[in-house]
Amino acid sequence: MRLFLLTMVTMFAFAANSILNRVAVDSGSVDAGPFAVIRVLSGAGILLLLVMIQRRTLTIFTLRRLIGAGSLTLYMVGFSMAYRSLDAGLGALLVFGAVQISIFGISALRGQPATRAQVTGSAIAFAGLVWALWPGEGPSADPGGVAAMILAGLGWAIYTLAGREEPDPLAGTAANFCVALPLTAGAVWIAGQGGHVSAPGVGWAVLSGAVTSGLGYALWYALVPRMEPATAAVAMLSVPVIALIAGAFLLGETLDLRLLAGAALVVGGIAHAVRPRTPARV
């Protein structure tokens, strides 16, 4: 039960990142590129402070750090670039579909295939996500945005799986953010994503980076080794549903019967995938 509650706290933190991004970028308070850089910078700052207070050691020059920081950068930059041309619903479908497929595939290659219940629950949950978020009529999706979001999903999948080997979740997350900062800033600069920044936009980015990203990701790294990779992948399908419901209550966004039905399927699929199995009686 404690693992379940902490996992839900983490999913709410991830969903809050989506809300904060919408509030900051969609309102024009800050452009997507600066938002990503400030987000990583503030996450690195709060995590470094906690590491120093607790007198922990950062490990920077290791293969684990290259994988963790590199995949975090791929996620941050890909996510930022994709939302310049994709709507929120299609973006969520792409990123979480890519995360799920990547984790299932990489885990199978490493000898940890998903169980039948996990695959079935995952399929039900993803079908609900498609139903809830499938975009309506309009122009076709930009291929560049689609590719960027798929790469972001791959980055997050690798980042999640790398956390299973992290001996110190807090110090490891802090080191990942520190190494990812110059990588993210460089990628944003190369992509030409610099632009408008305002005080409110900086505030939203700092909140996203320090609390819902920095602390949220550190908690995620503490939880991931305690669950199967497939379970982590399925649990993350709850994030866009939480964001949808939160957006309706906090931002006045539309929440209709189709979204509610899709959300119910997502929750049911996750419950089917993660519920404990009792051995059959002979």
C-alpha positions in Angstrom: 0.0 0.0 0.0 2.8 2.4 0.8 4.4 1.8 -2.6 1.1 2.4 -4.3 0.5 5.7 -2.5 4.1 6.9 -3.2 3.7 6.0 -6.8 0.5 8.0 -7.1 2.2 11.0 -5.5 4.9 10.7 -8.2 2.3 10.4 -10.9 0.5 13.6 -9.6 3.9 15.3 -9.7 4.4 14.3 -13.3 0.9 15.5 -14.2 1.6 18.8 -12.4 4.5 19.3 -14.8 2.0 19.2 -17.7 -0.2 21.7 -16.0 2.6 24.1 -15.2 3.9 23.8 -18.8 0.5 24.7 -20.1 0.1 27.6 -17.7 3.5 29.0 -18.5 4.1 28.4 -22.2 0.5 28.5 -23.5 -0.1 31.8 -21.8 3.0 33.3 -23.5 4.7 33.9 -20.1 7.8 32.1 -21.3 8.8 30.3 -24.5 9.3 26.5 -24.5 13.1 26.5 -24.8 13.8 28.8 -21.9 11.2 27.0 -19.8 13.1 23.7 -20.3 16.5 25.2 -19.4 15.1 27.0 -16.3 13.3 23.8 -15.3 16.5 21.7 -15.4 18.5 24.5 -13.7 16.1 24.9 -10.7 15.9 21.1 -10.4 19.6 20.8 -10.2 19.7 23.6 -7.6 17.3 22.2 -5.2 18.7 18.7 -5.5 22.3 19.9 -5.0 21.2 21.7 -1.9 19.6 18.6 -0.5 22.7 16.5 -1.3 25.0 19.0 0.4 22.7 19.2 3.5 22.8 15.4 3.7 26.5 15.2 2.9 26.1 12.8 0.1 28.5 12.2 -2.8 27.8 13.0 -6.5 29.2 10.6 -9.1 29.6 12.5 -12.4 32.1 10.7 -14.6 30.5 7.3 -15.0 28.6 5.5 -17.8 25.5 5.5 -15.6 25.6 9.2 -15.5 26.1 9.5 -19.2 23.0 7.4 -19.7 20.9 9.1 -17.1 21.8 12.7 -18.0 21.7 12.0 -21.8 18.2 10.4 -21.6 16.9 13.2 -19.4 18.2 15.7 -21.9 16.6 13.8 -24.8 13.2 13.9 -22.9 13.4 17.5 -21.9 14.4 18.8 -25.3 12.2 16.5 -27.3 9.2 17.3 -25.2 9.9 21.1 -25.6 10.4 20.9 -29.3 7.4 18.7 -30.0 4.9 21.0 -28.2 5.7 23.8 -30.6 3.6 22.0 -33.3 1.5 19.3 -31.5 -1.7 19.7 -29.5 -1.7 18.5 -25.9 -3.8 15.3 -26.5 -1.8 14.0 -29.4 1.5 14.8 -27.7 0.4 12.8 -24.6 -0.6 9.9 -26.7 2.7 9.8 -28.5 5.0 10.3 -25.5 3.3 7.8 -23.2 2.8 5.3 -26.0 6.6 5.6 -26.8 7.4 5.2 -23.1 5.3 2.1 -22.8 6.5 0.4 -25.9 10.2 1.3 -25.2 10.1 -0.1 -21.6 8.3 -3.3 -22.7 10.8 -3.8 -25.6 14.0 -2.9 -23.7 12.9 -5.1 -20.7 12.2 -8.0 -22.9 15.6 -7.8 -24.5 17.1 -7.7 -21.0 15.2 -10.9 -20.1 12.3 -9.3 -18.2 9.3 -9.8 -20.4 5.9 -8.5 -19.3 3.3 -10.9 -17.9 0.0 -11.7 -19.7 -1.9 -9.6 -17.1 0.5 -6.7 -17.6 0.2 -6.8 -21.3 -3.6 -7.1 -21.1 -3.9 -4.3 -18.6 -1.6 -2.1 -20.6 -3.6 -2.6 -23.7 -6.9 -1.7 -21.9 -5.3 1.4 -20.3 -3.7 2.6 -23.6 -7.0 2.1 -25.4 -8.7 4.3 -22.8 -6.0 6.9 -23.3 -6.5 6.8 -27.1 -10.2 7.2 -26.6 -9.8 10.1 -24.2 -7.1 12.0 -26.0 -7.5 11.3 -29.7 -7.5 14.7 -31.5 -10.6 15.8 -33.4 -10.7 17.0 -37.0 -8.0 19.3 -38.1 -4.7 19.6 -39.9 -2.4 16.5 -39.9 0.3 16.4 -37.3 3.7 17.9 -38.1 6.1 15.0 -38.7 9.0 16.8 -37.0 6.8 17.3 -33.8 5.8 13.6 -33.9 9.4 12.5 -34.2 10.5 14.8 -31.4 7.8 13.5 -29.0 8.6 9.8 -29.8 12.3 10.6 -29.0 11.1 12.2 -25.8 9.2 9.1 -24.9 12.3 6.9 -25.6 14.4 9.2 -23.5 12.0 8.9 -20.5 11.9 5.1 -20.9 15.7 4.9 -20.8 15.8 7.3 -17.8 13.3 5.2 -15.9 15.1 2.0 -16.5 18.5 3.6 -15.6 17.0 4.4 -12.2 16.8 0.7 -11.4 20.6 0.6 -11.2 20.9 3.8 -9.2 22.4 3.1 -5.7 21.5 6.6 -4.3 18.3 8.0 -5.9 18.7 11.5 -4.5 22.4 11.9 -5.4 21.9 10.2 -8.7 19.0 12.5 -9.7 21.0 15.5 -8.7 24.0 14.4 -10.8 21.7 13.7 -13.7 20.2 17.2 -13.6 23.7 18.8 -13.2 25.1 17.0 -16.2 21.9 17.5 -18.2 21.9 21.3 -17.7 24.6 22.2 -20.2 23.4 19.5 -22.6 19.8 20.9 -22.5 21.0 24.5 -22.8 23.2 23.6 -25.7 20.4 21.7 -27.5 17.9 24.5 -27.0 20.5 27.0 -28.4 21.2 24.8 -31.4 17.5 24.3 -32.1 17.0 28.1 -31.9 14.4 27.9 -29.1 15.6 30.9 -27.2 12.9 33.6 -26.8 10.6 35.4 -24.5 10.9 35.2 -20.7 8.9 37.0 -18.0 8.9 36.9 -14.2 5.7 34.8 -14.0 7.1 32.4 -16.6 10.3 32.0 -14.7 8.3 31.3 -11.5 6.2 28.6 -13.1 9.4 27.0 -14.6 11.2 27.1 -11.2 8.2 25.5 -9.5 8.1 22.8 -12.2 11.9 22.2 -12.0 12.5 22.3 -8.3 9.4 20.6 -7.0 7.5 18.5 -9.5 10.6 17.6 -11.6 13.6 17.6 -9.2 11.9 16.1 -6.1 9.4 14.1 -8.2 12.1 12.5 -10.3 14.2 11.7 -7.1 11.2 10.0 -5.6 10.6 8.1 -8.9 14.2 6.8 -8.8 13.6 5.6 -5.3 10.5 3.7 -6.3 11.5 2.2 -9.7 13.8 -0.5 -8.3 10.9 -1.7 -6.1 8.6 -2.5 -9.1 8.8 -4.4 -12.3 9.6 -2.4 -15.4 6.2 -3.2 -17.0 4.4 -2.1 -13.9 6.2 1.3 -14.0 5.3 1.6 -17.7 1.6 0.9 -17.1 1.5 3.2 -14.0 2.7 6.2 -16.1 -0.4 5.9 -18.3 -2.3 7.5 -15.5 -0.4 10.8 -15.9 -2.3 12.3 -18.8 -5.6 11.3 -17.2 -4.6 13.1 -14.0 -3.5 16.1 -16.0 -6.9 16.1 -17.9 -8.9 16.1 -14.7 -6.7 18.7 -13.0 -6.8 20.9 -16.1 -10.6 20.8 -15.9 -10.7 21.9 -12.3 -7.8 24.3 -12.2 -7.8 25.7 -15.7 -11.4 25.4 -16.7 -10.7 23.0 -19.5 -13.5 20.9 -21.0 -14.1 17.5 -19.4 -16.8 15.6 -21.3 -18.3 12.1 -21.1 -15.8 10.7 -23.6 -12.8 11.8 -21.5 -14.4 10.4 -18.3 -15.0 7.0 -20.0 -11.5 6.9 -21.4 -10.2 7.8 -17.9 -12.2 4.9 -16.4 -10.6 2.5 -18.9 -7.1 3.7 -18.1 -7.7 3.2 -14.3 -9.3 -0.2 -14.9 -6.4 -1.3 -17.1 -3.8 -0.2 -14.6 -5.7 -2.0 -11.8 -5.7 -5.2 -13.8 -2.0 -4.9 -14.6 -0.7 -4.2 -11.1 -3.1 -6.1 -8.8 -1.4 -9.0 -7.0 -2.0 -12.5 -8.2 -2.9 -15.3 -5.9 -1.5 -18.7 -6.9 -4.1 -21.1 -8.3 -5.3 -23.8 -6.0 -4.7 -27.4 -7.1 
